[in-house]
Amino acid sequence: MKTAIIGVGAMGGAIAEGMLHSGKVNPADIIAANPHTDKLWHLVDAGVMVTSDNKAAAAKADVVIVAVKPWLAEDVMKDLKTVMDYRRQVLVSVVAGVTAAQINGWMQKDGALPQLFLVIPNTAASICESMTFIAPCNASEHNTELIKKLFDNIGSTIITDERHLAAGMVLASCGTAFALRYIRASAEGGVELGFRAAEATRIVAQTVKGAACLLMDSGSHPEEEIDKVTTAGGLTIKGLNAMEQAGFTGAVIQGLKAAGK
């Protein structure tokens, strides 16, 4: 199955890198299309076909992933429409904020619509650790399974509907920045406690990774794992209570709600 990635910026690049990193996608089955190809030689070296011609890339693919900026989406998709065969090709949009109704309006030809998927990955796709949301639109079960399998190569996936994509973006895409901001804050605290900045960052990053793995491996509730390290009168409960008094949980929830507006 050949996959064309139209737009190889931060997100399109992360998808391409993740597919290569996974070892489950043949590099020769990836076609990367970008107006400027001078920074994509590492993909060429890995065996990926690179071009500046969007239509040429799309015409050769079974799955066409559009990963351009929102203000470019209409022109790019209308251009792709002229070469796409809806009977054999699937269209995937990872363009944030562009709806299925908009895309269908741009892509309709001769009364036909493409089998469409709205997909929200995050930049951890580059290391196969994305949390990706997939919303099928006009799509068969067969193609839904095909697209899920494709994005399973670069992390975890959830099949959902279009109305949940915005919330998914807040939790998983914006959430990457929120988690990193916690790591930065905690590392700064580590410096106050006596560690060098690089050491503190490594300590906190590994701790966050370990905490996440505990939840994912055990399937337990976060509070269960918190209880395991919280003893009466101990350091952990003192720290947790001080954070809550400073509004930690409330600040996180308010930040998520603000990002979702």
N, C-alpha and C positions, 0 to 999 in steps of 0.2 A: 504494500500500500504506500503510495507516494503522498507526501504531505508538503504543501507549499505554505511558507510563512511569509505573509505580505507585511513588511514593516519589521525591521530587525533592530528596534531600539531597545529600551530597558526591558519591556515585557516580552516582545517577540524574541529578543536575544536570549532572555532567560529560558524561554521554552525550547529554543534550539539547543542551547547549552545542556539543558536537562535531558533532552532526548539523546544527545551524544553521551552524556555522563551515565545514563541508565544502562547502556550496553545492550538495550533491548530493541533499539531502532537502528536499522542499517543506515549509515550516513548517506549512502547513495540514494536513499529514498526521501531525503530532505532537500527541498529547494528553498533557498532563502532569497527573497527579493527586497531590495532596499535601494532608494535613489542614489545613495553613496555607498559604494562597496569597498572603499579603501581600508576600512577598519574591520573587514570581515575575512581577512586572509587566514585567520586561525580556523575558520570554518572550512575554507577551501582545503587547507592542509589536512583537516580531519576527514575529507572526502565528501563534503556537502557541495552541492551545486549552488553557486551564487550568481545572481543576475540583478540588473537594474530595471528589468522589464517585468512589471507586475503581470501583464497578460500572458507573457510567455511562460512564466512560472505557474500560473493558475491553470493554463491549458493542459499542462503535463501531470496535474495532480488529481488524486482521488478525494483528498481533503484539503480545502483551502482555508487557512487560518488568517484572518485579517486582524493585525495588531498595530494599527496606525493611530495617530492622535484623533480625538473625536471630531475636530473641525475638518479633518481630511477624509473622514469615513465616506461621506456621500459621493464625492468625486471618485474615490478609489473603487467603491463598490459598483457604481454605475459603469465604470470602465471594465471591471471584471465581468459584469453581466454579459458583455458582448462575446465573451469566449467560453463562458461556463455552460456545461451541459447538465441540467438539473436531474436528468434521468440517472446519471452515474456519479455525480459529484455532490459532496456535502460542504456546506459553508459554515464556518465557525467564526463568530465575532468575539474578540476579547477587548472590544472598544467600550470603555466604561461610559455609562450614561446613555448609550444609544439603544433604543428599544427595538423589539421585534417588529412592531408596526412600522417604524421608520424604515428598517431594512427591507421589509417586504414591499413597501412602497417604492423603494429605489430599485429593487431587484426583479420585480414582476415583469415578465415578458411573455407575450402571447397567452395571457391568462394563467401562466404557470408560476409557482413560487419554489425557491430552493428548499431543500431540507436544511433547516437552520438550527444552530445551537448557539446560545449566548453563554459564554464561558468566562468566569472570573478566577484566574489563578493569582498567585503572588510571586514576588521575585525569588523566593526560595525554590522556585521551579528549577533554577540553574543547578542546584545541588540535589534535585529530586526530593525536595521536602515541602513542596507547595501544598496548601489547602485550597483545592479547586472546586468551584461551584459550577454545575452544568445544568442549564435550563433548555430542554429540547423544545423546538417550535416547528410544527409541520414535519416532524421526524418520526421515522419508523422505530420499532423496538430494536430491530437489527442494527440500525445505524446509531441508536442511542448506546447500545452495548459497545459498538466499535469505537465511538468517541470516548466513552468512559475508559475503555482499555487503553486508548492512546494516552489520555491524561493520567491514568494510573501509573504510567511509566515515570512521571515526574513528581509523584507525591500521592496524597490521599484525595479522593473525590467524593462529592455528594451530588446526587441527582436531585434537583429541586425545581421550583417554578420561577417564573420571571419576577414575581413580586417579592421574592426573598433574596434576590441578587444584591440589592443595595445593602441589606443587613449583613449579608455574607461578606461584602466588600469591607464594611466597617470592622467586622470581627477579625477577618483574616488578612486583608490587604493593608488597610489602615492599622490593623492590629499588629502587624509586623513592626511598624514604627513605634506603636505604644509599648510593645514588649522591649524594644531596643532602648526606649527612653527610660524604662524601669532599670534596665541593665546599666545604663549610663549613670543614673542617680545612685544606684547601689554601689557601683564602682567608686564614685566620688566619696561615698560614705566609707568605703574600704580604705581610701587614701587617708581620710581622717583617722582611721583606726591603725594606720601605720604601714600599709602596703604601698608599694610603688604602683603607679597608675596601670601599667600593662599587666602586672600581677593581679591587681584587683579586678580588672576587666575579665581576665581569663578565669579567675575563681568564680565570679558571678555568672559568666556565660555557661560554664560547665554545670553550675548549680541549677540554673534555669533549665538547661537541657536535661539534667537528671530528674528534676521535678516533673517535667513534661513526660519523660519516658515512664516514670512511675505510674502516672495516670493512664497513659495509653496502654501499658502492659497489663495493669491490674483491672482497669475499667472501674476503679473506685471513685467515689466523690472526693473532690479536693479536701473537704473538711476531715475525711477519714485519715488522709495522709498527714494533714496538719496535726491532728490529735496524737499521732504516733511520735511526734518530735516536740510535743508541748507538755511539759511536766509542771505540776503545781509549784508556783513560786519561782519558776525557772526563767532563763534568759528569753526563750522564745515568746512566752506569753507577755512578758514585759514589752518586748519589741512590737508584737502584734497590737497590743492595746495602745501603745504610743502612736503607731501608724493610724489606727482607727480614730483616735482622738484628733489627729491631724486631718482626718477626712479621706483616708486612702480609698476605701470601697466606694464612697460617694463620688469621689473625684473620677474614678475609673468609669463608673456608670454614666456620669454627666458628660465625660469626654466621648464615650460611645454614642450617646444620644445626640450630642452636638454634631458629631461627624455624620450622623445619619439624617440630618435635616436637609 
